[in-house]
Amino acid sequence: MDKVDKSAISHIFIQSRPILALFAKEPLPGAVKTRLTPPLSADQACRLYQTALMETAALFCTLDLTVVICYAGRRAWFAQAFPDLPLLPQVEGDLGARLQAAARELFTAGKGPVLFAGSDSPDLPVALVQQALAALQDSPAAVIPCTDGGYALIGLRSPALELFSGIPWSTPQVLPATRAQALALGFALYETDCWEDLDDIASLRRLVARSPQSQTARHALAELGDRL
């Protein structure tokens, strides 16, 4: 596993802005967006994923946040794709273990808050992100729920690492289990309105209809129009 560049990670805390940890995989055919294959080919799904990842990163970089790429794959690919952003390698284990490790690392030198997101909601409204961030002034944790039972973003005011324990990841029970875990820890999650992940061909069609001007929708229409 790549070593953590401590100087780069520590440097981000010179700034007083909240941290947004964007979890990302290296775009490799057959390793990303597999629920879209079929009807898409592995190469088509990979290109769609890369477009969504780049659009998501660009979106977060427009906000008053310090964006850190928490990556799985070759560091060289991410250094080339995101030359101006700090990079933090993901650890081995399930998503809960990876979130806990990233939270521990990012809270070590800073007071937070820290937000965590993936690249499955490339047209995520800025207003929802800002709402979740504002809620962290008073709430220990905030989420942007997804209609599939998960969440597009979760934010922590302090390192409540247990919030990521015992969660049945990649199931419709992610959000209900996270709510239950928060209550067990003595607090309630703040929840914004729901949004939608890009998981399968039906959700891709809805994204294109909902946000036709997004880069991901334009890419889908240009390359995959006959599949939509």
N, C-alpha and C positions, 0 to 999 in steps of 0.2 A: 504493500500500500504506500502511496505517496506520503512523504512527511509533510506535516503541517508547517506552513511558512509563518512562524510565530510573529515575525516582524510585520508581515503584511496584515495579519489578523489584529495584532495589537494596535497598528496604526489607525484602524478604522475608529477606535475609541477616542482618538484625539478629537474627533467630531462629537457633537452633542446630539446628533440626530438618532432617532430610533433605527434599529437594524431590521432589514428584511432578508431572511435567508431563503433563497430560491433553490429548491431541490431539483436537480436535473440529472438525467442520464445522457451519456454520449450517444448521439443519434447513430444507431447501427441497425441495419435491416434485420428484422426478426427479433430485435430486443426491445423495441418501443412500439406502442400503439398496436399491440397484437390483437386486440379485440376488433380492430378494423380490418383484419385479414382473415378471411375474405370479407367483403368484396374487393378491398384494395390489395395490391401486391405488397410484399414486405418493403420494397423500395419506395413505393408511393406512400405507405404509412410512415416510413422513416422521414421522408421529405416533409410531410405534413407536420410531424412532430417537431422537426427542427424549426419550421416556420413559426409554429405556436410558441416554442421556447424563446425564440428571438423576439417575437412580439410581446410576450409576457415580460421579459427582462426590460425591454424598452419602455413598457408601460410603467413598471415600478420605478425606473430611473427618472421618470418625470416628476415623481413625488419627493417630498422632503424626507427621504430615507437614505440610509447607507445600504446598498444592495450587495449581498455576499452570495456568490454562487457555491452551493453545497453540491459537489459533483461526484458522480460515479462514472468511472471510465478513465481515459488518458488525460492527465493534466494538460498535456501539450495542446489537445484539441480545444479545451476550454480557455487556455491562455490565449490562443489565437482568436477564438470567437468572442471573448470578453476581455480584451487587453487592459481595460481600465477598471476592472472590478476585482476585489479580493476573492481568492479561491480557497475553499475549505473542503478537503476530501471527506466523503461519507465513510463511516465505519462499516464493518460487516454486521449482518444481523437483519432483523425485520425492521419495518419502518419506525416502530416505537423506539428501538435501540438507536437507530440513526438520528431520530429527532432528539432523543435525550442527549446523545453525544454532542450534537451541534449546539443544543441549548446550553449545555455545560461549558462548551468552549466559548460561546459568544457572550455568556453572562459573566465569565471569569473576570474580565477586565472592565466590564461596563455594568451600569445599573439597569439597562433595559429602557423601554420594552423591546422585545424581540418578536418579530412576526415570522411565520413560516408559511410558505406557499409552494405549489408545484406549477407546472406549465399546462395544466389541463383546462384552464379557464382563460384563454388569451383575450377574450373580450370582457373580462371582469370590469365592472364599472368603478371608476376612481372613487365615486361617492361612497361605495360600500367599504372600500379600503380605508378611506378617511374616517368613516363612521366607526369602524372597528378600532382604529388607532385612537380616536378620541375617547372611546369607551374605556380604554386601558388606563386613563387617568384616575378612574374610580374603581374599575372592575379588575380582579386578578387575571382574568382571561376573557378573550373575545373570539368569536368565530364568524365566518361567513359560511352559512350552511349551504349544502348542495341538495338538489332535489333527489339525488340517488342515495341519500342517507349518510353521505360523508361531509367534508367541508373543503372549500376552496382555499381557505386561509384560516390560520389560528394564531393568535397573539398572546403572549404572556407578559405580565408586568414584572414578574420575578420568576426565578427558575423553579417552577413547580413541575419537576421532572416526572413525578408520579402520574401526572395527567396522561402520559403516553403509555402507561403500563396496562397490560391486560386488555388491550383493544383488539377486536377481531378485524384487522385491516383488510381492505378490499372487499368488504361486505356492506350491506345496507345498515348494519348495526354500529358503524363507526361513530356516528354522532350520538345516538342514544347511549352507547357505552361511555363516550367521553363526558356526556352530561352526568351520568351516574358516578363516574370517577371524580368529577369536580365536586359533586355533592358529598361524596365520601371524604374529600379533602377539606370540606367545610365552606365551599362557596358555590355560587351558581355561575354558569357561563353567560356572558352577554352575547346575544345572537342578533345579527343583522337580518335583513330580508334574504331569501334564498337566491342562489344563482345556479348555474348548471355547468357540469364538467363536460369535456369533450372525450367521450369514452368509446362510442360506437357510431355506426353509420347514421342511425336515427338522430343522435345528438349533434353530429356534424351537419346534417341537413337543417336542424333547428338553429344552429349557430349561423349558417349562411343566410337563413331567412331573417334572423334577429339582428345580425350585425354584418350586413353585406359589404360594408366599407373596411372591415378589419382585414389585416394582412392575411390572416389565416383563411378567412372566407374567400378573399380574392384568389389566393393560391388554390384553394379547393375548386373554385369555379373554373379556373384556367386549366388545371391539370386533371381534375376529376369530374368535370361537368357531366360526362356521360354516365357516371356512377351515382349522381345526385338526382 
